[in-house]
Amino acid sequence: MPARPRTPPRPPRLGLQGALRITADGQDLGGQERIGLLRAIAEHGTLTRAAQALGISYKSAWDALNAMNSLAGQPLVERVTGGRGGGSSQLTAHGLRLLQRYEQIDAAHQRVLQLLDDGAMDLDREFSLLKVLNMQTSARNQWLGTVRTIRAGAVNDEIEVELPSGVRLSAIITHESTEALGLRVKQSVVALVKASAVLLATGLGDARLSARNRLEGRVSAIVPGAVNAEVTVQAEGGTAVVAIVTQASVNELGLQVGSAVTALVKASDLILATST
């Protein structure tokens, strides 16, 4: 009996983890462990009980607190003498603000990690910064890239953006927009193009065109409609381009899955966005 083919092992799911840390003039003030110590002091009222709750020695808690007080520039915890228990510890106003701010930022940090972990590490799909940032846009085409050159003009600037695939795109935007976005060479940007602004052509060869952006590829999907069709082109380097064209154009160009096609985008139709 012939041996049964072995099922290839399932690839592991890639995920992301990260920890937020606070620095003071570049020195490590602390992360979850030390902030947790402040939280425990606020909850239990003494350093001794806080250390017990965290399962660490009193000396370790004292050393960590001393280091934090020194780096923070002002005390984060103060000792209150007297009382039936012989005194207690409590957070100063500065310590309480630090604890609250860390918890707020850590919540946002965990949200970003979750957004990344939900799909950014799927290596079979293109990375979308807008999806990670949970931004909404009507532009079907969203490509993360890096600014390579900025050619300034009196009114408009030409921005050249390179995608991870090596494809280079040109965008024409106003000089005012360049300054408002704070664009600079090597900066990460998102290039956006509406599907209706993408033109499709076949058999161009060496034809010279006014459209600055020309992406060669093959049709990977066609979704027909009563009037328009959505055509997805797998361009060079794996860049996916979505175009909305009339059903009549699909028929005239003889488009079908696997057809060689050129996607054309005018530089003035390319929109640039930054995350800040």
Secondary structure, 3 states (H helix, E strand, C coil): CCCCCCCCCCCCCCCCCCCCCEEECCEEEECHHHHHHHHHHHHHCCHHHHHHHHCCCHHHHHHHHHHHHHHHCCCCEEEECCCCCCCEEEECHHHHHHHHHHHHHHHHHHHHHHHHHCCCCCCCCCCCHHHHCCCCCCCCEEEEEEEEEEECCCCEEEEEEECCCCCEEEEEEEHHHHHHHCCCCCCEEEEEECHHHCEEECCCCCCCCCCCEEEEEEEEEEECCCCEEEEEEEEHHHCEEEEEEEHHHHHHHCCCCCCEEEEEECHHHCEEECCC
